[in-house]
């Protein structure tokens, strides 16, 4: 019986070659699938009632129920769809690497959360769009690639990610926003006096 912590190889390297094959020298099948999912989710959020209902649930669940949104089935469906997307990305990555490892993506959770927060997802819930999340993830990927290109040590990536998360979390906080608005009003009154 194989150990639960070791990698399992996949012998059919043809599948890995197909999944990693470049299309137009830029995209792979994995990236095209991810782009299609993001564009599809963005279209749902922008042009359908389902998207508006999901945003309403994230903003205020009780108000969404009052407005007639079927909250419980929709939340269950969202979690199921999220699980489907996570499993699809794991399958595509495992096949493209021709191996499966239980620890293969253990270092992806923090950058994924940072990309979502950087892309406009509020820590309080109810805001954020799929294309914003994609832009946040792309920004972090470019930042990480840039740091690797200049030869920065690996811990600099973590420090930079932490600084980005901290700054976005602080700027997103409602207390800070109230304090900034109060300071701006005080400054205007002081200038007018």
N, C-alpha and C positions, 0 to 999 in steps of 0.2 A: 504494500500500500504506500503511495507516495506521501511525502511530508506535506503538510498544509502550507508551509512557508516557502517552498522552493518553486522556481519557475517550471512550467511545463512547456516543452517545445511542441510546435506544430510542424509536421513534416512536409506539408504541401506548400512549398515556397512559391509556387505559381500564383497562389492567392495573394501573398504578400507583394509580389512583383506587380500584379494588376492594381492593387490598392494604392501602391506608392508611385505608380506611373504618372508622370507629369502630363497635364493637358495644357497646351499653349505655354509650356515652360514655367508656369506659375502654380497652377492648381493641381491638387490630387483629388481622387474620388472622395477621400475623407473631408477635405476642405469644401468641396462642392456640396456634400450632404449637409455639413454644418451651415453653410451659407443658405441653402434651401430651407432648412428648419428656421433660421433666424428671419429670413424674408417672409416665410409663411406665418410665423408668429407675429411679426410686425403687421402684416396685412390683417390678421385676425383682430389685433388690438386696435388698429386704425379704422377698420371699416365694418365691423360686425357688432351686433348686440352682445355676443359672447365676450368680446374684448372689453366692452364697457361694463358688463356685469363682473368680470374678473377684477377690473380696477375698482369698482364699487365695493366689492368684498374686501379688497386690500385696504381701502380707505376707512371703511366703517362697516363691519359685518352686520350690526343691528340695523343700521340705516338701509343696507342692501336688502335685508329680509323685509323691512317695512315697504320697500319699493317693489317687492314682488319677485326678487331674485331667489331662485332655489339654491340656497347657499350650500347645504350639506352635499347634495350630489355633485355640484360644481367643484367644490373643494376636493372631494374624493377623486373626481376626474382629473383635476389639475395635478394632484399627487401621482396618480397612475401615469399620466402623460410624462411627468418629470422623470419617473422611474424608467419609462420606455426610452426616453432620450438618453438618460445616463447609461442604460444597458447597451443601447445602440452605439454610443461613443466608445464604451469599453470593448465591445465586440470588434468594431472597426480598428481600434488601436491594437488589440491583441492579434487580429489577423494580419495587420500590416507589419507588426514586429515578428510575426511567426512564433509567438510564445505568449503564455499567460502567466502573470505573476500576481499574487494577492497584494503585494506592496507596490505594484507598478505605478499607481497614480496617487500614492499617499501624500505626495508633496504638492498636489494640485489644488487642494481645497482652499487654502488661504489665498492664492492668487485668483482663483475663480470668484471667491467672495469679494476680493478687492476690486476685480474688474467689474462686478455687478454694482458695487457701491460707487465706484468711480464713474460708471455709466449712468448714474442717476437714480438708482434704487435707494429709496429712503430707508433709514434704519427703523423709522416708525411705521413703515409700510404704506401701501397705497399709491406709490409713484414709481416711475421707471418704465422704460419701454425696451423691447427686444433690441432695436437698433442701437439704443444708447448703451446697453449692456455689451453688445458686440464692439462698439467703439471703445468702451472702457477696457475690455479684454485685449483689443488690438493695441491700445496705448500701452498697457502693461507689457505686452509681448515685445513691442518695439523698444521700450525702456530696458527690459531685460536683455534683449539682443544687443542693444547699444552698450550696456555695461559689460557684456561678455566680449564684445568686439574690441573694447579698449583694454581688456585684460584685467578687469576688476575681480577681486577674489569673490568666491561664492557668498560669503557672509554680507557683502555689500548689497547683493540682490535682496536679501532678507531685510536689511536695514532700510533700504529704499522702499520696499513694499510696506514695511511697518510705518514709515514716515508718511507715505501716501495715504494709507488707511487711517492713521491718526488725524491727519489734516482734514480729510474728507469727513470723518466722523465728528470732529470738532465743529467744522463749518456747517454740518447738517443738523447739529443739535438745536432744538428749539430755544433753549435757554440763551445760547450765544446769539441767536437771531434776535430775540427780544432785547438783549443788551445792546446790540448794534443799532437797532432801530431807536431805542431810547437815547443812545449817545448821539445819533444823527439829529434827532429832534432837539436835544440839548444844544448841540453845536449851532443849529439854525437859529434857535432862540438867542444864543449868545452873540451871533453875528448881527442879528436884527436889533439888538439893544444898544 
